[in-house]
Amino acid sequence: MRLRSKRFLLLAALAAVCFGLNFGSARRAWPQTTGATPAASTPAQNAPGAATKAAAEDDTPYTIRTRVEEVLLHATVLEKDRIVNNLGKDNFFVYEDNVAQPITSFRHDDIPVSMGIVIDNSGSMREKRPSVNTAALNLVRSSNPQDEVFVVNFNDERYLDQDFTNKISLLKEAMEKIDSRGGTALYDALEGAAEHLKLHARLDKKVILVVTDGEDNASRESLEQTVRYMQQDNGPQVFAIGLLQDDREGKRAKRALSLLAEHTGGQAFFPKDVSEVDAITQQVAHDIRNQYTIGYKPSHAKSAGGYRQVRLEARAKGMSKLVVRTRTGYYASDAEEK
């Protein structure tokens, strides 16, 4: 009996070791680190495709590594719902806190972006995920080949299932990690994505695409805190797709997504059916690739801090009133390396 017991214990120990070897890298929730410097090793940094951030890693012309006071505005200009692509620097006028600001830089070309794709993985999304995944991948296919993209799936927890990459196969694999259950921690997922862009993006231009079908009901953060975090200096534009019901919860979710998009210079879409999502993501890709980038150095130094209201206007002879979509303001901070 003692020999059998020893054999049993030995087999159990071996099984435990094998289990640890096979499942030690199991999927783990992305921890709450907003507002703090992450530890030397986190699930985010250990995710597939994670990039090493050596100081001399990139010599891309789209990354600025000097300390600057410049504020960058990424803007879409519309005339009667059509994108306007033929404007020059002299057609734009910038105001910060209602004070005119001289434009110091101007670009209108297809600038690659650092993008986070944030997708609702709660129980109600189960049937919608295949169509949403296809649409998100088509967004990447329609975007600049030099973009870097990561994937966050979320329910009542958030998961960084793929770090920055431009490989469709890796993004597809991450989006197929469907575990549709639990609640909707939308705000926590968005803040995590924005923080990841702030800390690890190689490119100046930053975008978040978020797809959800419900109101946030599980986040630690509030809508107001999330909007404020998105409005940090050089924060991301948010493009939101809400697959919402026409009820009280749906209306609250619509308001939240609209606020996030409006204040960051993105756009919110509310399709009636999931089949419309693919066309929307292609529209988002077209929008991103046709934006103007306007820079200015504020007359009130950023080091003074505080919230700054921003207004960007565009005027051109022979055109009707032009609508400019860009961020509505930002929270200033000390000039930092970008």
ZIMO-V131516 format. One record per residue. N is the residue number from 1. SS is DSSP state (H for helix, E for strand, C for the rest). Layout:
# ZIMO-V131516
n={N/N}
ss={SS/SS}
This chain:
# ZIMO-V131516
n={1/2/3/4/5/6/7/8/9/10/11/12/13/14/15/16/17/18/19/20/21/22/23/24/25/26/27/28/29/30/31/32/33/34/35/36/37/38/39/40/41/42/43/44/45/46/47/48/49/50/51/52/53/54/55/56/57/58/59/60/61/62/63/64/65/66/67/68/69/70/71/72/73/74/75/76/77/78/79/80/81/82/83/84/85/86/87/88/89/90/91/92/93/94/95/96/97/98/99/100/101/102/103/104/105/106/107/108/109/110/111/112/113/114/115/116/117/118/119/120/121/122/123/124/125/126/127/128/129/130/131/132/133/134/135/136/137/138/139/140/141/142/143/144/145/146/147/148/149/150/151/152/153/154/155/156/157/158/159/160/161/162/163/164/165/166/167/168/169/170/171/172/173/174/175/176/177/178/179/180/181/182/183/184/185/186/187/188/189/190/191/192/193/194/195/196/197/198/199/200/201/202/203/204/205/206/207/208/209/210/211/212/213/214/215/216/217/218/219/220/221/222/223/224/225/226/227/228/229/230/231/232/233/234/235/236/237/238/239/240/241/242/243/244/245/246/247/248/249/250/251/252/253/254/255/256/257/258/259/260/261/262/263/264/265/266/267/268/269/270/271/272/273/274/275/276/277/278/279/280/281/282/283/284/285/286/287/288/289/290/291/292/293/294/295/296/297/298/299/300/301/302/303/304/305/306/307/308/309/310/311/312/313/314/315/316/317/318/319/320/321/322/323/324/325/326/327/328/329/330/331/332/333/334/335/336/337/338}
ss={C/H/H/H/H/H/H/H/H/H/H/H/H/H/H/H/H/H/H/H/H/H/H/C/C/C/C/C/C/C/C/C/C/C/C/C/C/C/C/C/C/C/H/H/H/H/C/C/C/C/C/C/C/C/C/C/C/C/C/C/C/C/C/C/C/C/E/C/C/E/E/E/E/E/E/E/E/E/E/C/C/E/E/C/C/C/C/C/H/H/H/E/E/E/E/E/C/C/E/E/E/C/E/E/E/E/E/C/C/C/C/C/C/E/E/E/E/E/E/E/C/C/H/H/H/C/C/C/H/H/H/H/H/H/H/H/H/H/H/H/H/C/C/C/C/C/C/E/E/E/E/E/E/E/C/C/C/E/E/E/E/E/E/E/E/C/C/H/H/H/H/H/H/H/H/C/C/C/C/C/C/C/C/C/C/H/H/H/H/H/H/H/H/H/H/H/H/H/H/H/C/C/C/C/C/E/E/E/E/E/E/E/C/C/C/C/C/C/C/C/C/C/H/H/H/H/H/H/H/H/C/E/C/C/C/C/E/E/E/E/E/E/C/C/C/C/C/H/H/H/H/H/H/H/H/H/H/H/H/H/H/H/H/H/C/C/E/E/E/C/C/C/C/H/H/H/H/H/H/H/H/H/H/H/H/H/H/H/H/C/C/E/E/E/E/E/E/C/C/C/C/H/H/H/C/C/E/E/E/E/E/E/E/E/C/C/C/C/C/C/C/C/E/E/E/C/C/C/E/E/E/C/C/C/C/C/E/C}
